[in-house]
């Protein structure tokens, strides 16, 4: 098998898990050719992301004339193959209730991908997220291109699965990877039982060598929140909760790592509740800086409304830090009372109570929770174990 990965936008600051996965697969002995539709417009801050950008071939960014040439070449030299993709392509348009310009672009990208993969001898393409890139890989396959598979994470892609054409994407795929039981359950609702067997649960993971097993100091006073500042992550609720508990825990600090559209709203809440001396908005930081912050913090704080299964929880557990998070999607499959605190999203009183309990917990309790988190990551989310599982799923295409 000759393998390529195709992403919509890559690399991105929040997509470290994809870079790590590719590295683990290559370490297992299978080289990976990187494709992406477009470059990320924001600034990359991690040196490894910058290096990854240099390895990635872009179908659209800086290549609009190339897309047109590739499409016309397919139309003129392989019209019967191109025609095979048209019924499914039209079905995607109907499911999306329009957006025809976008779907014309997907068809052109699929033509370019088929030609690029043919030149490179690629036999399998794997995508992350069941949205645009998977549509391109599917159409490319129908045109005679390589087999494909895709990983489904959530939360956004799970909102309207029929609208993104999930059924044909599963039915034409060699394999589908769901990162949690919750995610697999959502997928099986939208495809016939005959196709359930191709939907595999393979967790996302970490390169544990990057997270040495060191207990550290469980008595830190900083709660660390990592992620894009957006409504789905719920960071806007943190200032009010912190204001309510600061009298009991004068050493409490909260570090928010990330940036995004909710920054102004979070800053307004910080000012409203007078916690500017407690809550710090640090912006995006490199992977090394994120690890250092979590490792010196007391616990991870992630009061999200929508998630798949956050990689940052795995990172915190790898460094023996418990997580304070919410009872959504796949999170309860990893987090429970033995290694963290689970609350309903948007529940102010529960957030206050959980922060208070985390700050008041004894060193022994924090150490025990951290140890349980580390054990779970080692068992379920070690990329050295996950990479062979992915390769085994991909090899279905060769049977």
N, C-alpha and C positions, 0 to 999 in steps of 0.2 A: 504493500500500500504506500502510495506517495500522497502526503497529506498537506492540505492548505487550511488555514483559518480565514474566514471572511467575517468582518464586522462592519457595522454601519459607520461608526466614527471610532477611530483608533489611532494611537492610544489616547486615553483620557485619564484625568487625575483620579476619577472614581472607578476606573477599570483595571486597577492593579491586579485583581484576581485573574483576569484573562492573561495578562503578561506572565504571571507566575505559572499558570496552567500550561501555557505554551512552553515555558522553560522546563517544566517537569517532564513534558512529553518528549522534548528533545533530549533531556538527560536520560530518559528511558531508551533512547536509541532511534527515535523517529524524527527526522528533520521536519520543520514546519515552514511553509511559505506563507507569509502574511499578506492578506488583501484587506482593504477597507474601501468603502464607498467614498469617504471624505476625511479630510484632516480636521482635527479639533481646532476651533477658532480661538479658544482661550489659551493662556500661557501654561505650558508644561513646566513644572517646578522640579520634578525628580529626574536625575541624570539617566536613570534606566528607562524612563519613558521617552526621553529625548533620543536615546540610542535606538529604542524600538521604532520610533517614527522613521528613522533612516532605513530600517529594514522592510518597511511596509510599502506595498504597491497600491496606488490609489486609482480606482476606476473612474471617479468623477473629478475630484480636485485636480485642477491643472490639466485636465484631459478631456474637456468637452468635445473638441474636434475628433479625438481618438474614439470616443463613444459612437459618434455618427459614422465614422469610417468602419468600425467593427460591425455595427448594425447593418450597414449597406452591404458589407462583405458577406455576412450571413444570409441576407436577403437574396443576393445574386448567386451565391455559390451553394447554398444549402437551404433553398426555400421550403422544401418538404419538411426538413427538421424544424425550421422556425415555425412552420404552420402547426406542428404538433403542440407547441406551447400556447397557441392563441386561445383555445377554449378555456384553459385554466386561467390564463391571463384575464380574459373577459369575466370569468367568475370572480376574480379578485376585485375587479372594478365594481361589479354588482354588489359584492359583500361590503365594500367600502362606501357604497352609495355615491360613487363619483370619484373625484380626485384623479381624473384621467391623466393630467399632466404628470403627476407623480408616477403613475403606472406606466406611462410611456417611457419615463426615465428608467424604471425598473427593467423593462424589456430590453432597452439599449444596454444597460449595465450587464444584464444576463448574457447578451451577445458578446460583450467584451470579456466577461469572465470565462465563457466557454472557450473563446479563442486563446486567452492567456493560459488557462489551465491545460489546454491541449498542447500548447508550445512547451509548457513546463513538465508535461507528463504527469500531471496531478490526477489521481484516481479517486480522491475523496475530499470533500470540502465540509468543514464543520463551522457552524455559525453560533454566535451567542445572541440570545433573545429571538423570539419567533416573529419578528416584525420585518423591517425592510430587507435586511441582508438575507434572511431566510427566503423571502419571496424571490430575490435575485438568484439564490442558489437553486431553488426549485425550478424556476423558469429555465435556467441554464441546463439543468438535468434533463428537462423535457426537450430541449433543443439538441440533446445528444451529449451533453457535458457530463462531468463526473458525478457519482453518487454524492449525497449530502446527508448530514445530520444536523441537529441543532439542540442547544440547551435553553430551557425555559426557566426563568428566575422569578418573575414578578417584581414589583406589584403591577406596574403600569400595563405590561403586556397582557395581563390576565383580566383587565377591565372589560374588554369587548373582544373576546376570542372569535366569535363568528365574524365580526367586522374586519378582522385582519386575515380572514381566510384560514383559520387554524386547521380545518378538516383536510383540505387538499395538501397542506404543508405536511401534516402527519402521514397521510396516505401515500405520498410520494417519497417520503424520507426513508432512508435505510434504518435509522435509529433516531429516537428522540430521548433527550436527557432531561429529566426533571430533578431539581436540586433538593426537593423535599417530598414527603408523602402528600402534604397539602397540595403542592403543585401538580403532582401526578393525578391526584383526584380531580382537580379542576380540568385537566386535559381530557381525562376519560369521559367526562360529561359531554364532550363535543365531537366524539368520533366513535364509530361502531366498535363493538366488542372484539371483532376480528382483528382490530389494529392495536388493542391494548398491549399485546405482548412486545411491541416494539418500543414502548415507553418505559425507560429504565430510570431508576433512582440512582443517581451518582452525585454525591455531595460535592460542593465546592470545597476548596481546602487551602492550606498554607504550606509553604516550604518551612518545615519546622526548624531547619538549621538556622533560619533567620530569627528564631524566637527561642534562644537557649533556655532550658528549664532552670530558672533561678527564681527562688521564692521572693526575693526583694523584701521591701518594708511594707507590710500590710497596714501601717498606721499613717500613711499619707493622708492629707486632708483635701486633695483636689479630685473632683469628679471631672472626667474627661468625656466630651461629646465630640464624635467625629462624623462628618457627613456634610453633604450639600445643605446649605441653609435654604430650606424650602418648606412649604406647608406640610408636606407628607412626613417630614422628620419631626415635627412638633417642638422644635427648639424654642418657639415663641412662648411656650408655657413655663420654661425654666426660670426666668427672672421672678415671677410671682411666687413660685414655690420656694426659691432661695430666700426671698425677702421674709417669708413666714418662719423660716427655721434659723435665720442668722443669729437670733438672740441666744439660742441654745448652743450653737456651734460657731463661735466667733472666728475659728480658723478655716472654716469652709471656703473653698474656692471652686469655681467652675471654669473650665477651659473649653471653648468651642473652636474646634478646628474644622475649617471649611468655609465656603462662601456660596453666595447664590441670591436668588430673588427675594428671600425673606430677611436679608441682612438689615434693611431699614426697619422692618417690623420688630425684629429682635432688639435692635438698638433702642427703638422707642420704648419697648417694655423694660429694658434695663434702666433707662432714664426715669420712666414712670414710677418704678418701684425702688429707685435709689440704690441700686446694687452694682453700680459701675466699679466699685472697689472690689467686688467679688467675682463678677462675670467678665471674662476676657474673650474677645473675638479675635482669634489669631489668624484668620484666613487660611488658605491652603498651605500645607507644609509637605515636605518630602516624606517618603515612607520611613526613613530613618528617624526623622523628627517626630512623626506620629508614634512610632514604637517607643521612643524615649519618653514621650508625654504619658502614654498609657502605663509604661513600666514604672514611672515615678508617681502615678496617680493612685487613688484609693480604689476607685471602681469606674467602670464605663457607664455613662448615662446616655440613654437612647430612647426618648419618649415618643416613638414614631407612631403615625397613623397607618402607614403603608410601607411594607418591606417584603422581600422574599425571605431570605435568611442572611442577615448582614454579615459580611466577612469581618467587619470590625469586632463583632462579638467573639468570633473565633480568635482574633488577634489578642483580645483582652484575656480570654481564657488561656491562650498559650503562654501568657505572661503572668498567669495565676491571679488575674484580677476579675472579680465577679462583675456581673452586668445588671444594671437596673434598666429594664426595658418593658415592652408591652406584649399583650397576649394576642398577637396578630399573626396570620399566615403560618409560616414554618417556624417561627421563633420558639414556641413551646416544645418543639421537637428537640431543641438543644438546651433551653434554659428552663430551670425550675427552681424551687426554693433551696435546693442543695447547693446551687452555684450562682444564685442571683435573686432578683426581685422582679416579679411580673405584675403589671398593673394594666387596667383598661386605658386605652389611649384617650387623652383629654380629661382624665379624672384628676382634678387638682388636688383633692384631699388624699387620694391614693398616692400621688406623686410626692406630696409633702411627707406622708407617712413613710414611704420607701426611702426617701433621702434621709429622713431622721434615723431610720433603722440602720441604714448603711453607715451613717456617721457614728452611731452609738455602738456598733458591733465591736465585740472584743477582738483582740489580735488573734486569739485562737479560732474564733468563728470565721474571721476573714481568711485566715490561712487555710482552714478546712474547705471553705467555698472555692478558694483559688485552686486548691489541689484537685477538687472534683472537676472544675472547668478544664484544667490541663489534661486530666485523664480522658475526658470526653473528646477533646480535640485530637489527642494522640490516636484514639480509637476510630474516629469517624472522619476527620478532616485533614489527614496527612497526605499531601500531594504525592509523596513517594508511593503511597498505596492507591491513590485515586487515578494517577496517570495510566497504569495498566488496565484499570476498569474502563476508562474511556477508550483506550485503544482496542480493547476487546469488543466494545460496542460498535466502534467504527468498522471493525473487520467483518461485521455482518454483511457488509456490502460485497465482500469477496466470495461469499458462499454460493 
